[in-house]
Amino acid sequence: MSKTASEKTEFIALNIAVMTVSDSRTDDNDTSGNLLVSKLTEFGHHLFEKQIVADNVYKIREVISRWIANPDVHACILTGGTGLTGRDITPEAVMPLFDKSIDGFGELFRSLSYDFIKTSTIQSRAVAGLANGTPIFCLPGSPGACKDGWEGIIKHQLDVRHTPCNLVELMPRFLEK
């Protein structure tokens, strides 16, 4: 039996940075950030760095800017700060850095989330985009949302074997002019 194109393609392990946006989380109680690290490493990717960053636009931008300037960081996943309260500022911090937004990410995340939390999904401002050729995914702060975002969207788009298309195969072209 012949192999399909996705079976012939060899997995490419990426270096992924993870940020938890929170004023109250520590390494010991960061269930969402730790879940993302576990998921991405179990899948075969490498953790480049994990940081917990306070709910501060400029501190978030400082870390993200360092990551997107580093060619060894292939993708970033953020958790927390995507809700509607005054402290939820992750989209405001990150979106100005986007060269292109990935609008379908937020739409698909909310569609998947609806199956679990029904209309409460309207409170999620999950977003994604490209900054300096680096995909950035911003997820809500709950472990369930992180699991759903990883399992339902991110792991597939960060897997070169996913067909009919994925972000990994496009990465060499993100910075084309």
GROMACS elastic network, one bead per residue, 0.5 to 0.9 nm:
[ bonds ]
;  ai    aj funct       b0    kb
    3     6     6  0.79342   500
    3     7     6  0.56471   500
    3     8     6  0.62497   500
    4     7     6  0.51691   500
    4     8     6  0.63666   500
    4     9     6  0.88500   500
    5     8     6  0.51561   500
    5     9     6  0.63650   500
    5   161     6  0.79388   500
    5   163     6  0.83444   500
    6     9     6  0.52581   500
    6    10     6  0.82288   500
    6   160     6  0.79434   500
    6   162     6  0.64391   500
    6   163     6  0.65205   500
    6   164     6  0.87402   500
    7    10     6  0.76424   500
    7   161     6  0.70146   500
    8   161     6  0.82839   500
    9    12     6  0.89648   500
    9   160     6  0.72950   500
    9   161     6  0.57920   500
   10   160     6  0.77359   500
   10   161     6  0.71180   500
   11    44     6  0.83636   500
   11   159     6  0.68077   500
   11   160     6  0.62452   500
   11   161     6  0.64821   500
   12    44     6  0.84188   500
   12    45     6  0.79315   500
   12   158     6  0.87902   500
   12   159     6  0.71304   500
   12   160     6  0.65618   500
   12   161     6  0.86609   500
   12   168     6  0.82009   500
   13    43     6  0.87685   500
   13    44     6  0.59248   500
   13    46     6  0.65847   500
   13   158     6  0.88679   500
   13   159     6  0.83359   500
   14    44     6  0.82362   500
   14    45     6  0.50610   500
   14    46     6  0.59508   500
   14    47     6  0.83483   500
   14    48     6  0.88044   500
   14    72     6  0.88532   500
   14    73     6  0.78414   500
   14    74     6  0.58828   500
   14    75     6  0.75319   500
   14   158     6  0.78512   500
   14   159     6  0.89738   500
   14   168     6  0.87674   500
   15    45     6  0.63034   500
   15    47     6  0.57231   500
   15    48     6  0.51235   500
   15    49     6  0.86053   500
   15    72     6  0.66988   500
   15    73     6  0.53134   500
   15    74     6  0.53378   500
   15    75     6  0.68148   500
   15    76     6  0.87744   500
   16    37     6  0.88560   500
   16    40     6  0.79600   500
   16    45     6  0.71360   500
   16    46     6  0.61424   500
   16    47     6  0.51571   500
   16    48     6  0.52358   500
   16    49     6  0.72846   500
   16    50     6  0.88786   500
   16    72     6  0.89775   500
   16    73     6  0.60095   500
   16    74     6  0.58887   500
   16    76     6  0.55533   500
   16    77     6  0.73702   500
   17    37     6  0.88515   500
   17    46     6  0.87075   500
   17    47     6  0.60243   500
   17    48     6  0.50428   500
   17    50     6  0.58702   500
   17    51     6  0.82492   500
   17    67     6  0.74575   500
   17    73     6  0.67509   500
   17    74     6  0.80887   500
   17    75     6  0.64178   500
   17    77     6  0.63296   500
   17    78     6  0.84062   500
   18    33     6  0.67848   500
   18    34     6  0.89923   500
   18    36     6  0.74676   500
   18    37     6  0.71816   500
   18    47     6  0.76212   500
   18    48     6  0.79630   500
   18    49     6  0.63402   500
   18    51     6  0.64816   500
   18    52     6  0.85774   500
   18    75     6  0.87812   500
   18    76     6  0.58185   500
   18    78     6  0.57532   500
   18    79     6  0.79270   500
   19    33     6  0.68754   500
   19    49     6  0.83230   500
   19    50     6  0.57110   500
   19    52     6  0.56887   500
   19    53     6  0.68580   500
   19    60     6  0.86221   500
   19    63     6  0.86287   500
   19    64     6  0.86291   500
   19    76     6  0.76784   500
   19    77     6  0.63661   500
   19    79     6  0.63264   500
   19    80     6  0.85865   500
   20    25     6  0.79563   500
   20    30     6  0.76084   500
   20    32     6  0.75976   500
   20    33     6  0.56491   500
   20    50     6  0.79267   500
   20    51     6  0.63389   500
   20    53     6  0.61355   500
   20    54     6  0.84069   500
   20    77     6  0.86525   500
   20    78     6  0.57789   500
   20    80     6  0.60089   500
   20    81     6  0.86974   500
   20   141     6  0.77313   500
   21    25     6  0.83222   500
   21    51     6  0.85295   500
   21    52     6  0.59383   500
   21    54     6  0.57207   500
   21    55     6  0.57839   500
   21    56     6  0.85108   500
   21    60     6  0.76429   500
   21    78     6  0.70934   500
   21    79     6  0.61130   500
   21    81     6  0.60080   500
   21    88     6  0.89351   500
   21    90     6  0.74069   500
   21   141     6  0.79549   500
   22    25     6  0.57282   500
   22    26     6  0.87852   500
   22    52     6  0.67233   500
   22    53     6  0.60654   500
   22    55     6  0.54421   500
   22    56     6  0.89737   500
   22    79     6  0.87521   500
   22    80     6  0.65633   500
   22    81     6  0.72386   500
   22    87     6  0.89929   500
   22   141     6  0.86133   500
   23    26     6  0.88133   500
   23    52     6  0.84703   500
   23    53     6  0.73664   500
   23    55     6  0.59308   500
   23    56     6  0.89978   500
   24    29     6  0.89267   500
   24    54     6  0.81772   500
   25    28     6  0.78616   500
   25    29     6  0.58938   500
   25    30     6  0.54036   500
   25    31     6  0.87178   500
   25    52     6  0.71886   500
   25    53     6  0.89788   500
   25    54     6  0.89534   500
   26    29     6  0.54119   500
   26    30     6  0.57091   500
   26    52     6  0.71703   500
   27    30     6  0.54171   500
   27    31     6  0.85485   500
   27    33     6  0.86468   500
   27    34     6  0.80375   500
   27    51     6  0.88227   500
   27    52     6  0.77738   500
   28    31     6  0.80383   500
   29    32     6  0.87326   500
   29    34     6  0.86516   500
   30    33     6  0.55221   500
   30    34     6  0.59457   500
   30    35     6  0.83789   500
   30    52     6  0.83693   500
   31    34     6  0.52013   500
   31    35     6  0.59088   500
   31    36     6  0.86687   500
   31   142     6  0.81145   500
   31   143     6  0.63181   500
   32    35     6  0.50321   500
   32    36     6  0.63208   500
   32    37     6  0.87247   500
   32    79     6  0.68811   500
   32    80     6  0.84799   500
   32   141     6  0.63050   500
   32   142     6  0.60205   500
   32   144     6  0.81374   500
   32   145     6  0.85112   500
   32   146     6  0.63304   500
   32   147     6  0.83635   500
   33    36     6  0.51966   500
   33    37     6  0.63186   500
   33    38     6  0.86615   500
   33    50     6  0.78240   500
   33    51     6  0.86245   500
   33    52     6  0.83242   500
   33    78     6  0.80650   500
   33    79     6  0.66644   500
   33   141     6  0.84072   500
   33   143     6  0.81138   500
   33   146     6  0.82780   500
   34    37     6  0.50531   500
   34    38     6  0.61186   500
   34    39     6  0.85758   500
   34    50     6  0.88159   500
   35    38     6  0.50431   500
   35    39     6  0.60771   500
   35    40     6  0.86207   500
   35   143     6  0.68707   500
   35   146     6  0.74703   500
   35   147     6  0.74287   500
   36    39     6  0.50488   500
   36    40     6  0.60799   500
   36    41     6  0.84567   500
   36    77     6  0.81384   500
   36    79     6  0.87663   500
   36   143     6  0.85278   500
   36   146     6  0.66991   500
   36   147     6  0.74119   500
   36   150     6  0.74700   500
   37    40     6  0.53864   500
   37    41     6  0.60729   500
   37    42     6  0.83863   500
   37    46     6  0.87846   500
   37    47     6  0.67087   500
   37    50     6  0.79883   500
   38    41     6  0.54022   500
   38    42     6  0.59312   500
   38    43     6  0.84716   500
   39    42     6  0.52667   500
   39    43     6  0.61675   500
   39    44     6  0.88462   500
   39    45     6  0.89530   500
   39   147     6  0.81133   500
   39   150     6  0.75720   500
   39   151     6  0.85301   500
   39   155     6  0.86789   500
   40    43     6  0.51152   500
   40    44     6  0.65207   500
   40    45     6  0.54542   500
   40    46     6  0.71834   500
   40    47     6  0.75166   500
   40   150     6  0.82950   500
   40   155     6  0.75990   500
   41    44     6  0.50575   500
   41    46     6  0.57455   500
   41    47     6  0.67482   500
   42    45     6  0.74280   500
   43   155     6  0.79123   500
   47    50     6  0.72893   500
   48    72     6  0.81079   500
   48    73     6  0.66981   500
   48    74     6  0.89327   500
   49    73     6  0.89863   500
   51    63     6  0.84746   500
   53    56     6  0.77707   500
   53    59     6  0.67678   500
   53    60     6  0.63382   500
   53    63     6  0.82381   500
   54    57     6  0.86465   500
   54    59     6  0.69678   500
   54    60     6  0.74590   500
   55    59     6  0.78380   500
   55    60     6  0.75023   500
   55    80     6  0.88529   500
   55    81     6  0.71235   500
   55    87     6  0.62874   500
   55    88     6  0.71967   500
   55    89     6  0.68448   500
   55    90     6  0.76596   500
   56    59     6  0.53772   500
   56    60     6  0.61784   500
   56    61     6  0.86037   500
   56    87     6  0.82967   500
   56    89     6  0.73869   500
   56    90     6  0.83905   500
   56    93     6  0.79877   500
   57    60     6  0.53206   500
   57    61     6  0.61945   500
   57    62     6  0.86314   500
   57    89     6  0.65710   500
   57    90     6  0.70916   500
   57    92     6  0.71939   500
   57    94     6  0.80753   500
   58    62     6  0.59566   500
   58    63     6  0.87384   500
   58    93     6  0.70669   500
   59    62     6  0.50104   500
   59    63     6  0.64914   500
   59    64     6  0.86774   500
   59    93     6  0.88277   500
   60    63     6  0.54992   500
   60    64     6  0.61720   500
   60    65     6  0.84211   500
   60    90     6  0.75946   500
   60    93     6  0.64338   500
   60    94     6  0.75428   500
   61    64     6  0.50601   500
   61    65     6  0.56627   500
   61    66     6  0.83539   500
   61    93     6  0.60256   500
   61    94     6  0.64807   500
   61    97     6  0.80197   500
   62    65     6  0.52749   500
   62    66     6  0.63393   500
   62    67     6  0.88173   500
   63    66     6  0.51860   500
   63    67     6  0.63170   500
   63    68     6  0.87750   500
   64    67     6  0.50291   500
   64    68     6  0.60927   500
   64    69     6  0.84680   500
   64    76     6  0.80085   500
   64    94     6  0.77655   500
   64    97     6  0.87170   500
   64   136     6  0.89134   500
   65    68     6  0.52608   500
   65    69     6  0.60645   500
   65    70     6  0.86648   500
   65    97     6  0.79698   500
   65   131     6  0.88134   500
   66    69     6  0.52730   500
   66    70     6  0.64428   500
   67    70     6  0.52559   500
   67    71     6  0.81770   500
   67    72     6  0.84249   500
   67    73     6  0.61142   500
   67    74     6  0.88955   500
   67    75     6  0.86976   500
   67    76     6  0.78180   500
   67   134     6  0.87264   500
   68    71     6  0.72373   500
   68    72     6  0.89323   500
   68    73     6  0.67285   500
   68    74     6  0.82364   500
   68    75     6  0.82320   500
   68    76     6  0.82814   500
   68   131     6  0.65350   500
   68   132     6  0.60529   500
   68   133     6  0.77386   500
   68   134     6  0.59857   500
   68   135     6  0.88218   500
   68   136     6  0.89537   500
   69    72     6  0.88766   500
   69    73     6  0.82683   500
   69   132     6  0.70761   500
   69   134     6  0.89079   500
   70    73     6  0.57348   500
   70    74     6  0.86756   500
   71    74     6  0.70977   500
   71   134     6  0.87075   500
   73    76     6  0.75488   500
   73   134     6  0.74733   500
   74   133     6  0.83533   500
   74   134     6  0.57913   500
   74   135     6  0.72740   500
   74   168     6  0.89544   500
   74   171     6  0.84571   500
   75   133     6  0.89733   500
   75   134     6  0.53614   500
   75   136     6  0.59556   500
   75   137     6  0.81174   500
   75   158     6  0.84144   500
   76   134     6  0.73514   500
   76   135     6  0.63277   500
   76   137     6  0.62788   500
   76   138     6  0.84886   500
   77   135     6  0.84400   500
   77   136     6  0.58283   500
   77   138     6  0.60076   500
   77   139     6  0.74845   500
   78    81     6  0.88824   500
   78    90     6  0.83907   500
   78   136     6  0.75815   500
   78   137     6  0.60874   500
   78   139     6  0.59548   500
   78   140     6  0.82657   500
   78   141     6  0.86231   500
   79    82     6  0.79351   500
   79    90     6  0.86974   500
   79   137     6  0.84746   500
   79   138     6  0.58946   500
   79   140     6  0.53676   500
   79   142     6  0.78972   500
   79   145     6  0.89124   500
   79   146     6  0.71727   500
   80    83     6  0.78609   500
   80    88     6  0.76158   500
   80    89     6  0.89825   500
   80    90     6  0.72143   500
   80   138     6  0.76417   500
   80   139     6  0.63352   500
   80   142     6  0.74834   500
   81    84     6  0.83371   500
   81    85     6  0.84897   500
   81    87     6  0.68669   500
   81    89     6  0.54608   500
   81    91     6  0.76597   500
   81   125     6  0.87500   500
   81   138     6  0.85972   500
   81   139     6  0.82397   500
   81   140     6  0.65815   500
   81   141     6  0.67707   500
   82    85     6  0.87713   500
   82    88     6  0.54520   500
   82    89     6  0.66114   500
   82    90     6  0.56809   500
   82    91     6  0.63652   500
   82   123     6  0.83400   500
   82   124     6  0.59913   500
   82   126     6  0.59473   500
   82   127     6  0.83165   500
   82   138     6  0.73245   500
   82   139     6  0.67411   500
   82   140     6  0.53209   500
   82   141     6  0.75386   500
   83    86     6  0.88196   500
   83    87     6  0.85286   500
   83    88     6  0.53961   500
   83    89     6  0.80815   500
   83    90     6  0.87233   500
   83   123     6  0.57824   500
   83   124     6  0.52966   500
   83   125     6  0.59714   500
   83   126     6  0.83382   500
   83   140     6  0.69522   500
   83   141     6  0.86321   500
   84    87     6  0.80812   500
   84    88     6  0.59809   500
   84    89     6  0.85344   500
   84   123     6  0.63550   500
   84   124     6  0.76437   500
   84   125     6  0.78978   500
   85    88     6  0.52972   500
   85    89     6  0.84288   500
   86    89     6  0.73896   500
   87    90     6  0.88655   500
   88    91     6  0.81240   500
   88    92     6  0.87119   500
   89    92     6  0.52555   500
   89    93     6  0.61310   500
   89    94     6  0.87018   500
   90    93     6  0.50495   500
   90    94     6  0.60910   500
   90    95     6  0.83142   500
   90   125     6  0.89600   500
   90   138     6  0.74859   500
   91    94     6  0.52374   500
   91    95     6  0.55429   500
   91    96     6  0.85911   500
   91   125     6  0.72141   500
   91   126     6  0.76980   500
   91   127     6  0.68062   500
   91   128     6  0.89069   500
   91   138     6  0.74480   500
   92    95     6  0.57913   500
   92    96     6  0.71246   500
   93    96     6  0.68200   500
   93    97     6  0.79629   500
   94    97     6  0.55431   500
   94    98     6  0.70174   500
   94   128     6  0.89779   500
   94   129     6  0.88787   500
   94   136     6  0.85465   500
   94   138     6  0.85411   500
   95    98     6  0.52267   500
   95    99     6  0.87103   500
   95   101     6  0.77914   500
   95   127     6  0.81706   500
   95   128     6  0.81787   500
   95   129     6  0.75298   500
   96    99     6  0.81643   500
   97   100     6  0.89337   500
   97   129     6  0.87295   500
   97   130     6  0.82972   500
   97   131     6  0.59174   500
   97   132     6  0.85400   500
   98   101     6  0.61447   500
   98   128     6  0.84670   500
   98   129     6  0.55727   500
   98   130     6  0.53263   500
   98   132     6  0.78934   500
   98   136     6  0.84770   500
   99   129     6  0.73258   500
   99   130     6  0.56796   500
   99   131     6  0.51550   500
   99   132     6  0.69517   500
   99   133     6  0.82233   500
  100   128     6  0.89110   500
  100   129     6  0.55436   500
  100   130     6  0.52438   500
  100   131     6  0.70979   500
  101   104     6  0.87891   500
  101   127     6  0.79154   500
  101   128     6  0.60438   500
  101   130     6  0.62334   500
  101   131     6  0.88078   500
  102   105     6  0.58158   500
  102   106     6  0.78483   500
  102   127     6  0.73705   500
  102   128     6  0.51871   500
  102   130     6  0.73257   500
  102   135     6  0.88040   500
  103   106     6  0.59538   500
  103   107     6  0.66885   500
  103   108     6  0.88410   500
  103   127     6  0.71142   500
  103   128     6  0.69386   500
  103   129     6  0.77054   500
  104   107     6  0.50287   500
  104   108     6  0.58495   500
  104   109     6  0.82967   500
  104   127     6  0.87385   500
  104   128     6  0.84491   500
  105   108     6  0.52358   500
  105   109     6  0.59252   500
  105   110     6  0.85558   500
  105   126     6  0.76480   500
  105   127     6  0.63543   500
  105   128     6  0.60672   500
  105   129     6  0.86082   500
  105   137     6  0.81603   500
  105   153     6  0.77280   500
  105   154     6  0.88684   500
  106   109     6  0.50304   500
  106   110     6  0.61399   500
  106   111     6  0.85152   500
  106   124     6  0.84620   500
  106   125     6  0.70792   500
  106   126     6  0.50389   500
  106   128     6  0.69581   500
  106   138     6  0.88601   500
  106   139     6  0.89231   500
  107   110     6  0.53917   500
  107   111     6  0.62637   500
  107   112     6  0.88019   500
  107   126     6  0.84121   500
  107   127     6  0.86133   500
  108   112     6  0.61476   500
  108   113     6  0.84048   500
  108   152     6  0.88623   500
  108   153     6  0.79344   500
  109   112     6  0.51989   500
  109   113     6  0.59645   500
  109   114     6  0.85369   500
  109   121     6  0.88372   500
  109   124     6  0.88800   500
  109   126     6  0.71312   500
  109   127     6  0.88104   500
  109   139     6  0.87106   500
  109   145     6  0.87383   500
  109   148     6  0.79200   500
  109   149     6  0.63159   500
  109   152     6  0.79359   500
  109   153     6  0.75348   500
  110   114     6  0.60011   500
  110   115     6  0.89841   500
  110   121     6  0.56669   500
  110   122     6  0.72074   500
  110   124     6  0.71816   500
  110   125     6  0.86736   500
  110   126     6  0.78492   500
  111   114     6  0.52533   500
  111   115     6  0.72612   500
  111   121     6  0.80875   500
  112   115     6  0.57635   500
  112   116     6  0.75817   500
  112   148     6  0.73889   500
  112   149     6  0.82560   500
  112   152     6  0.73695   500
  113   116     6  0.54031   500
  113   117     6  0.60687   500
  113   118     6  0.71650   500
  113   119     6  0.89768   500
  113   120     6  0.86944   500
  113   121     6  0.60418   500
  113   145     6  0.73500   500
  113   148     6  0.72369   500
  113   149     6  0.85029   500
  114   117     6  0.52685   500
  114   119     6  0.63074   500
  114   120     6  0.75506   500
  114   121     6  0.57814   500
  114   122     6  0.87011   500
  115   118     6  0.59201   500
  116   121     6  0.88066   500
  117   120     6  0.56933   500
  117   121     6  0.62791   500
  118   121     6  0.62450   500
  118   122     6  0.87742   500
  119   122     6  0.60153   500
  119   123     6  0.83802   500
  120   123     6  0.58342   500
  120   124     6  0.79179   500
  121   124     6  0.54887   500
  121   125     6  0.88185   500
  122   125     6  0.77749   500
  124   139     6  0.83247   500
  124   140     6  0.66692   500
  125   138     6  0.83920   500
  125   139     6  0.80264   500
  125   140     6  0.76820   500
  126   137     6  0.77807   500
  126   138     6  0.54171   500
  126   139     6  0.50949   500
  126   140     6  0.64085   500
  127   136     6  0.83594   500
  127   137     6  0.62400   500
  127   138     6  0.52640   500
  127   139     6  0.71809   500
  128   135     6  0.71846   500
  128   136     6  0.53927   500
  128   138     6  0.59135   500
  128   139     6  0.87112   500
  129   134     6  0.81281   500
  129   135     6  0.57428   500
  129   136     6  0.54205   500
  129   137     6  0.68483   500
  129   138     6  0.89454   500
  130   133     6  0.56277   500
  130   134     6  0.52445   500
  130   136     6  0.60868   500
  130   137     6  0.89887   500
  130   174     6  0.81135   500
  131   134     6  0.51720   500
  131   135     6  0.65942   500
  131   136     6  0.72852   500
  132   135     6  0.85704   500
  132   174     6  0.80062   500
  132   175     6  0.69814   500
  133   171     6  0.69014   500
  133   172     6  0.84191   500
  133   173     6  0.82719   500
  133   175     6  0.55660   500
  134   171     6  0.79328   500
  134   174     6  0.80893   500
  135   167     6  0.81369   500
  135   171     6  0.87903   500
  137   154     6  0.80014   500
  139   142     6  0.85071   500
  139   145     6  0.68835   500
  139   146     6  0.62763   500
  139   149     6  0.69967   500
  140   143     6  0.83980   500
  140   144     6  0.89562   500
  140   145     6  0.59419   500
  140   146     6  0.68436   500
  140   149     6  0.89983   500
  141   144     6  0.85650   500
  141   145     6  0.69944   500
  141   146     6  0.71280   500
  142   145     6  0.52636   500
  142   146     6  0.63500   500
  142   147     6  0.86898   500
  143   146     6  0.50219   500
  143   147     6  0.60667   500
  143   148     6  0.85256   500
  144   147     6  0.50944   500
  144   148     6  0.60836   500
  144   149     6  0.84708   500
  145   148     6  0.50631   500
  145   149     6  0.59260   500
  145   150     6  0.84132   500
  146   149     6  0.50914   500
  146   150     6  0.59832   500
  146   151     6  0.83537   500
  147   150     6  0.52267   500
  147   151     6  0.58415   500
  147   152     6  0.80167   500
  148   151     6  0.52436   500
  148   152     6  0.54317   500
  148   153     6  0.77713   500
  149   152     6  0.53690   500
  149   153     6  0.55459   500
  149   154     6  0.61810   500
  149   155     6  0.84119   500
  150   153     6  0.56682   500
  150   155     6  0.54015   500
  150   156     6  0.82295   500
  151   154     6  0.66965   500
  151   155     6  0.59539   500
  151   156     6  0.76994   500
  152   155     6  0.73347   500
  152   156     6  0.75064   500
  153   156     6  0.56575   500
  153   157     6  0.63890   500
  153   158     6  0.88091   500
  154   157     6  0.51668   500
  154   158     6  0.60513   500
  154   159     6  0.85815   500
  155   158     6  0.51975   500
  155   159     6  0.62453   500
  156   159     6  0.51850   500
  156   160     6  0.81125   500
  156   161     6  0.82606   500
  156   162     6  0.58124   500
  156   163     6  0.87577   500
  156   166     6  0.70650   500
  156   167     6  0.87989   500
  157   160     6  0.75248   500
  157   162     6  0.69441   500
  157   165     6  0.78268   500
  157   167     6  0.52528   500
  157   168     6  0.69666   500
  158   161     6  0.89129   500
  158   162     6  0.82634   500
  158   166     6  0.66449   500
  158   167     6  0.59969   500
  158   168     6  0.56351   500
  158   169     6  0.89898   500
  159   162     6  0.55976   500
  159   166     6  0.67089   500
  159   167     6  0.77403   500
  159   168     6  0.63989   500
  159   169     6  0.86387   500
  160   163     6  0.80109   500
  160   165     6  0.79440   500
  160   166     6  0.61359   500
  160   167     6  0.74901   500
  160   168     6  0.52870   500
  160   169     6  0.58844   500
  161   164     6  0.88650   500
  161   165     6  0.84215   500
  161   166     6  0.79417   500
  161   168     6  0.89772   500
  161   169     6  0.89792   500
  162   165     6  0.61924   500
  162   166     6  0.60135   500
  163   166     6  0.67917   500
  165   168     6  0.86730   500
  165   169     6  0.74681   500
  165   170     6  0.85708   500
  166   169     6  0.60229   500
  166   170     6  0.70632   500
  167   170     6  0.51361   500
  167   171     6  0.61692   500
  168   171     6  0.51989   500
  168   172     6  0.81087   500
  169   172     6  0.71732   500
  169   173     6  0.84711   500
  170   173     6  0.54519   500
  170   174     6  0.64494   500
  171   174     6  0.52712   500
  171   175     6  0.81356   500
  172   175     6  0.73107   500
  172   176     6  0.81840   500
  173   176     6  0.53107   500
  173   177     6  0.89595   500
  174   177     6  0.88152   500
